[in-house]
């Protein structure tokens, strides 16, 4: 009988084995992911509110800015944990600090959307980054071969975080410009830090972590749809269009989950580690589209139950745009990574185009028809991909025979 390793108060940090077999997400990583549920639910609800009020345009910019903070904090922790997860007391406490920061950020979402007040967002982000800086300092002290890289990370994050705090004192008119500048600095920091030496992330562990976050985002869409369904039932009760949109929403979410897991990202990351930045950074749009889909589905379900001031075309695009962006970006992030794409661009790109055109036919198809059509197109992409895989397998079998 093999005994489980004994938990220790402190374990000297070491770089994880990049070829470790059976590497999976730890219970602490799963708990960490759950703290993001509240923040994602908040931004999806604010986007849905903007769509209902006919003011979606003014919500897109704060949505993208707040989601950047959520995504970037999650991503930084994920790649760090893949390289240096010691799972001792200091590591767990510093992870908890970052979780507290996520909750503070989530509490500040309404003020950021409605009052352009990003104070709580920046404070929550500061707490998260403070915990991560401490983690990198620990690596610099305890992991000799990673010292230069860890120090670069710690310095870069600290300097940029000070700039975020200074940004709070600047005029509101500079909000977008300063955000873009600081976001570019954030994205540049890991590229600069890794020049002094690669970190020891595990490709299949990273692929699993991204897949799990995808599931959390899809789960938020389920929650948002349920919220819209409750409001619709309270006002007008059950109807044919409400049933159609609800079922189509479930089919759509299932199809997007299926599509995401069709591409072997773990194998691609293992074969082409140098392209990990393209894959990792590109997921901002993959994840962001899924977060936005939650707001769109909430409005679509609610619109099926009672009249909204916005047109069916607008509501249709609230679902179609996130799905179209997801499909395009799913192809784009895997194209430079996977040796042979499972989902052909000849299938997924025309499918995205059809989805983006469907809302224009809302008057003829009705909103329920548009949502059902979007779900159907995604199902057809899966079917075409499976048929293509079977055909290629037969060809390989025939060639080998």
N, C-alpha and C positions, 0 to 999 in steps of 0.2 A: 504494500500500500504506500502510495506517494503522499507525503504530507504537504499541505499548502505552505508556502513560504511565510515565515514569521514576520509580522508587521513590526517595523522599527521606528523609533522616534526620529532618528536622523540617519540617512544613508548618504554616503558621499556620492554626489552627482556624477554620472558617467554618460557618455554618448551611447544611445541605444543601437543595437545591431540592425543595420538596414536590411539584412536578409533573414531576420528572425522569423521562424515559421509559426503560423497560427496567431500572428499578432492581430488583436482585435481591440475595439474600443473598451476602455476601462469603465467601471461603474461611475467613477468621478467625472469622466468625460461626458457620460450620458446625463448625469445630474447637471453639469455645466450647461449642456445644450438646452435643458428644460427652462433655465432662467431666461432664455431668449424668447420664450413663448409669449410672455406678457408684452414685451417690446414690439414684436412683430404683429401681435393682435391689435395693439394700439395704432400702429401706422396704417394697417389695413382698414381699421374702423374709420380713421380720419379721411382716408382716401375715398371710402364709400360715402361718407358724409358729404364730401365735396362733389361727388358725382350726382348724388340725389339733389343737392342744392343748385346744380347747374354751374358749379364753380370748380370743376375738376382741374382746370388749367393752373389755378393758383395753388393747388395741393401737390402738383407733380414735383416741383423743385424741393420743397421741404421733405417730401417723401424720399427723394433720391439722396438728399443730404443726411437725413436721419438713418436711412437704411445703410448708407456707407459706414456710419459709425458702428452700427450693429454688425454688419458683415466683416468689417476690418478687425474689430476686436475679437470676434469669433475666430476668424481665420488665423490671426497672429497666435492666439492661444493654441489652436489646433496643430499648427506646424511646429510650435515649440514643444508641445506635449509629445508629438511623434518622435522628437529627437532626444528629449531629456526628461522623460517622466520618471521620477524617482518614487513617487507615491509614498513619501514619508510625511511626518507632521508639518514641517515647513512648507513643503510643496502643497499640501492640502489647504493649509491656512491661506497661502498666497492665492490659490485658486478661489477660495471662498471670498477673498477681497475683491477679485474680479467679478464674481457673481453679484456681490453687493452693488458694484458699479453698474451692472446691467439693469438691476431693479431701479436704481436712481434714474438712469437714462429713460427707462420705460415710463416712470412717473412724469417726466418732463415732456413727453411727446405732445400732449394737447396744447401746451403753451407754445411749443415750437411751431405747430401748424396754425394755430388760431391767432397768436400774438407776435409771431416772429421772435419769440424769446427762447434762445437756445441755452440759457444759463444752466438749467438742470441737465440738459443733454451733455454739455461740456463737462460739468462736474462729475456726472456719472462716467463719462468717457475717461476723465482724468483718474478716477479711482481704479478703473479697469487697467489703464496703462501703468499706473503706479505699481500694481501687483505684478505686471509683466516685467517692468524694469527690474524689480527686485529678483525675479526669476533669472533674468539674464546676468545680473551681477553675481548671483550665486554660481552660475555656470562659469563665468569668468574666473572665479576664485577656485573652483573645484575641478574643472575640466581643462587640463592643460592644452590639449590640441584644439580646443574651441575658444581659447581665451581672446584672441584678437577679434574674432567674429562676434562673440558675445559682448565685448566692450563697445564695438561699433553699434550694435543694436541698442544697448543701454543708453549710449550718448545720443544717438539719433532720436530715439523715442522721447527722451527727456527734453531735448531742445525743441522738438516739434510740439510737445505737449505744452511747454511754456508759451509758444506762439499761439496755440489754441486759446489759452487763458487770456493772453493779450487781446486777442480778437474780440472778446466780449466787450472791451472798452471802446471799440471802433464804432463808427456810425452804422446804423441799420442799412443804409444804402450800399455799404461795402460787403454785405453778408455773402452774396453769391461769389463775388470776385475773390474774396479772401478764402472762402471755402475751397474753391478750385485750386488756388495756389497751395494751400495746406494739404489738400488731398493728393496733389502731385508729389509733394514732399513725402507724404506717408508712403505712397507707392514706390518712391525711389529709394527709401531707406533700406528695405531688405536687399535690393539689387546692389547697393553700395556695400552693405555689411557682408554679403556673401562673397564679395570679391576677395576677401581675406581668407576664405576657406568655407567650404560647404558645410551646412548643418546635416545631421544624420537622420533625416526623416525617412520613414518607411513607406514605400510607394503604395502597397496594398492597404496599409492602415489609413493613409491619407484618403485614398479612394473610398474606403468604407465610411470615414468621417464625413466626407462631402455627401455621400449617399444618405447618411442618417439625417443630415441637416436638410436635405431635399425632402425627406419624409416629414420632418417637423413643419416645413413650409406648406406642404400639401395638407397636413393636419390643420393648419391655420385656415386654409380654404374651407375645410369641412366645418370648422367652428363658425366661420363667417357666414357660410351658407345656412347653417342652422339658425343663426341669429336672424337672417333675412326671412327664413321660413316661419319662424315664430311670429314675427311682425305681420307677415302676410296672412297667416291663419287667424290671428287675432282680429284682423280687419274684415276680411271677406271669406274666410274659410277655405276649404279645399276646392280646387278647380283643375280642369284638364291641363291648362298651361302651367300651373304650379307644379303638378305632378311631372309633366314633361321636362321642365327646366330642372327640377330636383334630381330626377333620374339621370338626365343628360350631364348634370354637374358631377355626379358620382362617377359616371362612365368616363368623363373627361379627366378627372383627377387620377383615376386608375390607369388610363391610357398614358398620361404624362409620366406617372411613376414607372410604368412598363418601359416606355421609351428611354427614360434616363438610364435605366439599368441594362439596356441592350448593349451599350458600348463598354468594352473591357478597359476601363480607365486605369485600373491597377497595373495591368500588363503594359499599357502605354507609358505610364509614369516610370516603370522599372526599365523599360527599353530606352526611353528618351528623357532622362532626368533633367537635361539642360533646358527642356521646353516646359518645365513645371510652372514657370512664372506665367506663361501664356494661358495655360490651363487654369491655374489657380485664380489669377486676376480676372479672366473671362467669366468666371462664375458669379461675379458681381451682377451681371446682366441675367444669367440663368436664375440665380436666387431672387434677384429683384423682381423679375417677371412673375415668379410664383407668388411672391408676397403681394404684388399688385393684383394678381388673379383672385386672391381672397376677397378684396374689396369689390372687384367686378362681379363675382358670383353672388356676393351678398346683395348687391343692388339688383341683379337680374332676378333673383328669387323674390325679392321684395316687390319688384315691378310686376311680377306675375300675379301678385295678390291684390294690388290696388294701383290706382293711377298715380304716376309720378310726373313732375313738371318737365323732366327731361325726355327726349324722344327715344324711341326704341333703337334708332340708329346709334345714338350715343351710348346707351346701355349695352348694345351689342358690341361696340368697339371697346368697352370697358373689360370685356372678356376676350375679344378677338386679338387685341393688341398684345396683352401679356402672353397669350398662347402662341401667337406668331413670333414674338421676340424669343420666347423659350425655344421653339423649334429651330429658328435660325442660329441662335447662340449655342444650342446643344451641338449642332453640326460644327460651328466655328471653333469651339473650344477643343473638340476632339480631332478635327482635321489635321492639325500639325502634330498630334500626339500619337494617335493610333495608327499602326502600320497599315491596316486595311479596315476601313470604316465598315461597320455592320449596317448602319442606316445610310443608304445611298443618298448623296445630295440631289440626284435626279428625282428622288421621291420626296424628301423632306422639304426642299426649298419650294417646289411648286405647291406642296400642301400648305405651307405657310402663306403663300400668295393667295390661295383660294380662301383660307381662313380670314385673311385681312380684307377680302372683298365681300364676304358673306353679309356683314351688317348693312351694306348698301341695299340689300334685298329685303330688309326688315319689313317693309310695308307689304310685300307679297308673301313672305314666309312667316310673318309674325315673329316676335321676339323668341318665343319657344322654338320655332323652327330654326332660327339662327343659332341658338345655343346647341340644339340637337345636331345641326349641321357641323358645327365646330367639333363636337365630340365624335361625330361619324368620320370626319376627315382624319382625326388622330387615330382612330381605330383602323382605318384603311392603311395608314402609314405602318402600323404594327403588322397588319396582315401581309402587306407587300414585302416588308423586311423579313418576315418568317419564311415566306415563299422563296425569296431570294436566297436565304441561307440554305434552305433545303435543296434548291437547284444547284448551288455551288458545291454542296456536300456530295450530290450525285455525280457532278462533273469530276470532282476529285477522286471519288470512288471508281468511276469508269476509267480515269486516266491511270490509276494505280493498278487496276485489274489488267 
